[in-house]
Amino acid sequence: MKLASQRDGSRDGRLVVVSRDLTRYTVAGGIAPTLQRALDDWDLLRPRLEALAHDLELGAVPSDRFREHQALSPLPRAYQWADGSAYVNHVALVRQARGAEMPESFWTDPLMYQGGSDSFLAPRDPIRMESEAWGIDLEGEVAVVTGDLPMGAGRDAATQAIKLVMLVNDVSLRNLIPGELAKGFGFFQSKPSSAFSPVAVTPDELGDAWQDGKLHRPLSVELNGAPFGRADAGVDMTFDFPTLVAHAAKTRPLGAGTIIGSGTVSNRGADGGPGRPIPQGGHGYSCLAEQRMVETILSGAPHTSFLRFGDTVRIEMKDAQGHSIFGAIEQTVEEATAG
């Protein structure tokens, strides 16, 4: 089942069920007005939404053309957004590029931060920033949306709590990060609003691509129309999603609609070392910072710039037949005026 939140002038949009091929939708307002409302009572409402999705595929209910430009992020705002760092290869490159040892605990205890969740960008909204000097970066990720989960829940309960899967562009301001982390209090200004894919998908809809709590498909990242990343989200993922969800619930309950991100999707090179750019036969990268880190490791300094005004980023994932699963996040970086 594929769900989206369509623009209707409200903050949270209206819940629609989308066809498997992303061409049609039908309004689900008779079941739940918003996705958050559906998640609040998921066990009761999911069968009704699935029946509507079945009827949509059969052409048995009224439908209209689905346009990704009319979609908000599936949850335009959420009670909680926590982003992990499941691909420890990415963290290791960060440490190696600055000549720092990585603690062994990073391989057994996930990193996670709590991000702002009150104003997610729509998947086709521009990324508006006041200055290129902030080091504007994309981060291609996978995320899951949970139902209610009690504090201290184990892996099995965390697995069952995963209700939906979607893609993320976790925008980062790289040049603001060092100063914030130096204060010892974590990210805030360096992590502006993220954007999510037009459609959120139930794990069963992913078929064999969803195994062992991981999404086993390449994440396509394009920069100004050119291939930039094709890292496989199911490869080199040290911590799977049930592990991340259980980690988040260790000291607090998770409310329905909690979003947990994977962190930047990252693959090692074929030789076990840093990954290579796509033009050099590698899988490329899911953020500019990783390419810059690899450049620093190999040549002593980065030469790739962060995003500039006018740059366009596209993040998408396709199934084995080449069809888009979640729709595309496609955003252009624009200059914003103060205030």
C-alpha positions in Angstrom: 0.0 0.0 0.0 1.2 3.5 -0.9 0.0 6.6 0.9 0.6 10.3 0.4 -0.5 13.7 1.8 -2.0 15.9 -0.9 -1.9 19.7 -0.8 -5.3 21.0 0.2 -4.4 24.4 1.8 -4.1 22.9 5.3 -0.9 22.2 7.2 -1.2 18.5 7.1 -2.8 17.9 3.7 -5.4 15.3 3.0 -4.6 11.6 3.1 -4.8 9.8 -0.3 -4.1 6.2 -1.4 -1.8 6.0 -4.4 -1.7 3.3 -7.0 1.3 1.0 -7.2 2.6 2.6 -10.4 2.2 6.1 -8.9 -0.2 7.3 -11.6 -3.5 7.5 -9.8 -4.9 8.3 -6.4 -8.1 8.2 -4.5 -9.0 10.3 -1.4 -9.1 8.4 1.9 -10.9 11.1 3.9 -13.8 8.7 4.7 -11.3 6.6 6.6 -8.9 9.1 8.0 -8.4 12.8 7.1 -4.6 12.8 7.5 -1.8 10.2 7.7 -1.2 11.0 11.3 -4.8 10.2 12.1 -4.4 6.9 10.3 -1.3 6.1 12.3 -3.0 7.0 15.6 -5.4 4.1 15.0 -3.4 2.0 12.6 -4.5 -1.5 13.5 -8.2 -0.5 13.0 -7.8 1.7 9.9 -5.1 -0.2 8.0 -7.5 -2.9 6.7 -9.9 -0.3 5.4 -7.0 1.6 3.7 -5.8 -1.7 2.2 -9.3 -2.4 0.9 -9.4 1.1 -0.7 -5.9 0.5 -2.3 -7.2 -2.8 -3.7 -10.3 -1.1 -5.2 -8.0 1.6 -6.7 -6.0 -1.0 -8.5 -9.2 -2.5 -9.9 -10.5 0.8 -10.9 -13.5 0.3 -8.7 -13.4 3.7 -6.9 -13.2 7.3 -8.2 -9.6 8.3 -8.9 -7.5 11.2 -10.4 -4.1 11.6 -11.8 -1.4 11.6 -9.1 1.0 14.5 -9.5 4.1 14.4 -7.3 4.3 18.2 -7.3 1.0 18.3 -5.4 2.3 16.1 -2.6 3.5 17.3 0.7 5.9 15.1 2.7 3.8 12.1 3.8 4.0 13.6 7.3 4.3 17.3 6.7 5.0 17.6 10.4 5.6 14.9 13.0 5.7 14.5 16.7 9.3 13.1 16.5 12.1 12.9 13.9 15.2 11.1 15.0 18.0 10.4 12.6 20.6 7.7 13.1 23.9 6.9 11.5 23.4 3.3 10.4 26.1 3.3 7.8 29.2 3.3 10.0 31.4 3.4 6.9 30.2 7.0 6.5 31.2 7.9 10.1 34.6 6.1 9.7 35.4 8.3 6.6 34.6 11.4 8.6 37.0 10.4 11.3 39.7 9.2 8.9 39.5 12.5 6.9 40.4 14.5 10.0 42.9 12.0 11.3 40.9 10.9 14.3 40.4 7.4 15.7 36.9 6.0 15.7 35.8 4.6 19.0 35.0 0.8 18.9 31.6 1.5 20.4 30.5 3.2 17.2 30.2 -0.4 15.7 27.9 -1.6 18.4 26.0 1.4 19.7 24.1 3.6 17.1 24.6 7.3 16.9 21.3 9.2 16.8 20.2 12.8 17.1 16.8 14.4 17.5 15.9 16.8 14.6 13.3 19.4 14.1 10.0 17.9 12.9 7.6 20.8 12.9 8.1 22.0 9.3 9.2 19.4 6.8 9.7 20.5 3.2 7.5 19.0 0.5 9.5 16.8 -1.9 9.5 19.4 -4.7 9.9 22.5 -2.5 13.1 24.5 -3.0 15.8 24.5 -0.4 16.0 28.1 0.6 19.1 29.3 2.5 20.6 32.7 3.1 24.2 31.9 2.4 26.2 29.4 0.3 28.9 29.8 2.9 26.9 27.7 5.3 28.0 24.6 3.4 24.6 23.4 2.0 24.6 19.7 1.5 22.1 17.0 0.6 21.9 13.6 2.4 20.1 10.8 0.7 18.6 8.4 3.3 15.8 5.9 4.0 13.4 6.4 6.9 10.7 4.4 8.6 7.5 5.6 10.4 6.5 3.8 13.5 3.3 3.1 15.4 3.1 3.4 19.2 6.0 1.6 20.9 6.6 1.3 24.7 9.8 2.3 26.4 12.4 -0.5 26.5 10.8 -2.4 23.6 13.0 -5.2 22.2 13.8 -6.0 18.6 10.7 -8.0 17.8 8.4 -5.3 19.0 10.4 -2.7 17.2 10.1 -4.7 14.0 6.3 -4.9 14.3 6.2 -1.1 15.0 7.5 -0.2 11.6 4.5 0.8 9.6 5.8 2.8 6.6 9.0 3.3 4.7 10.0 6.5 2.8 13.1 8.4 1.4 14.7 11.5 2.9 16.8 14.4 1.9 18.2 15.4 5.3 19.6 18.8 4.4 22.7 19.7 6.3 24.7 22.9 6.7 28.2 21.5 7.0 30.1 24.6 7.8 27.8 25.4 10.8 28.2 21.9 12.3 31.7 22.2 13.8 30.8 25.3 15.8 27.6 23.8 17.1 29.2 20.5 18.1 32.0 22.3 19.8 29.5 23.7 22.3 28.8 20.1 23.4 25.0 20.4 22.9 24.4 18.8 19.5 22.9 19.9 16.2 20.3 22.7 15.8 20.9 25.5 13.2 23.1 23.1 11.1 20.1 20.8 10.6 17.3 22.7 8.8 14.0 21.3 7.5 14.3 17.9 5.8 12.2 16.7 2.8 10.6 13.2 2.4 9.5 11.3 -0.7 6.0 12.0 -2.2 4.8 8.5 -1.1 5.3 6.4 2.0 5.0 2.6 1.5 4.1 -0.3 3.7 7.0 -2.8 4.1 5.0 -5.6 2.5 4.6 -3.6 -0.6 8.4 -3.7 -1.0 8.5 -7.5 -1.5 11.9 -9.1 -1.5 13.6 -5.7 -1.3 12.6 -5.5 2.4 14.6 -8.1 4.2 16.1 -8.3 7.7 14.9 -4.8 8.5 16.7 -3.3 5.6 15.7 -1.9 2.2 17.8 -3.7 -0.4 17.7 -1.3 -3.4 20.1 1.3 -4.8 19.4 4.9 -3.8 19.6 7.1 -6.9 21.1 10.6 -6.2 21.5 13.0 -9.1 23.1 16.4 -9.0 22.1 18.9 -11.8 20.9 15.9 -13.9 24.1 13.9 -13.6 24.4 10.6 -11.6 26.1 11.3 -8.3 25.2 8.3 -6.1 23.9 4.7 -6.6 24.7 3.2 -3.1 22.7 0.2 -2.2 20.7 0.9 1.0 20.9 -2.7 2.0 24.7 -3.0 1.8 27.1 -1.9 4.6 24.2 -1.0 6.9 25.7 -1.8 10.3 22.4 -1.2 12.2 19.1 -2.3 10.7 15.9 -0.4 11.3 14.6 -2.6 14.1 17.9 -1.9 15.9 17.5 1.9 15.3 13.9 1.9 16.5 14.7 -0.1 19.6 17.6 2.2 20.3 15.3 5.2 20.1 12.8 3.6 22.5 15.4 2.6 25.1 14.5 5.4 27.6 11.2 6.7 26.2 8.1 5.5 24.5 7.7 6.3 20.8 4.4 7.8 19.7 2.6 6.8 16.5 4.1 8.8 13.6 7.7 8.8 14.9 10.1 9.0 12.0 13.5 7.2 12.3 16.1 7.9 9.7 19.0 5.7 8.6 21.6 8.4 8.1 23.4 8.9 4.9 23.4 5.7 2.7 27.0 4.8 2.2 28.9 1.9 0.6 32.5 0.9 0.8 34.6 0.5 -2.3 34.9 -3.0 -3.9 38.4 -3.3 -2.3 36.9 -2.5 1.2 38.3 1.1 1.1 36.6 4.4 0.4 33.9 4.3 -2.3 34.6 5.7 -5.7 32.7 8.3 -7.8 30.3 6.9 -10.4 32.5 8.1 -13.3 35.3 6.0 -11.9 33.2 2.9 -11.7 32.0 3.2 -8.1 28.6 3.5 -6.5 29.2 7.2 -5.8 27.9 9.0 -2.7 24.7 10.1 -1.1 26.1 13.4 0.2 28.7 15.8 -0.9 30.5 15.7 2.4 31.4 12.0 1.8 32.9 12.8 -1.6 34.9 15.6 0.0 36.1 13.3 2.8 37.3 10.7 0.2 39.1 13.5 -1.7 40.8 14.6 1.5 41.9 11.0 2.3 43.3 10.4 -1.2 44.8 13.8 -2.0 45.0 15.8 1.2 42.2 18.3 0.4 38.6 18.4 -0.9 37.9 19.9 -4.3 34.2 19.3 -4.7 32.1 22.3 -3.5 28.9 22.1 -1.5 25.6 23.1 -3.1 25.3 26.5 -4.7 22.2 28.5 -5.6 20.6 27.1 -8.7 21.8 23.5 -8.1 19.1 20.8 -8.3 19.1 17.6 -6.3 17.0 14.5 -7.2 16.7 11.4 -4.9 14.7 8.4 -6.0 14.7 4.6 -5.7 13.4 2.2 -8.3 12.3 -1.4 -8.1 13.9 -4.3 -10.1 11.7 -3.5 -13.1 12.9 0.1 -13.1 9.7 1.7 -11.7 9.9 4.4 -9.1 8.9 3.1 -5.7 8.4 6.3 -3.6 8.4 9.0 -6.3 11.2 11.5 -6.4 12.5 14.2 -4.1 13.6 16.9 -6.5 14.7 20.3 -5.0 16.5 23.3 -6.3 18.7 25.4 -4.0 17.5 29.1 -3.8 18.7 32.2 -2.0 16.5 33.2 0.8 16.2 36.7 2.2 16.6 37.3 5.9 13.3 37.4 7.8 
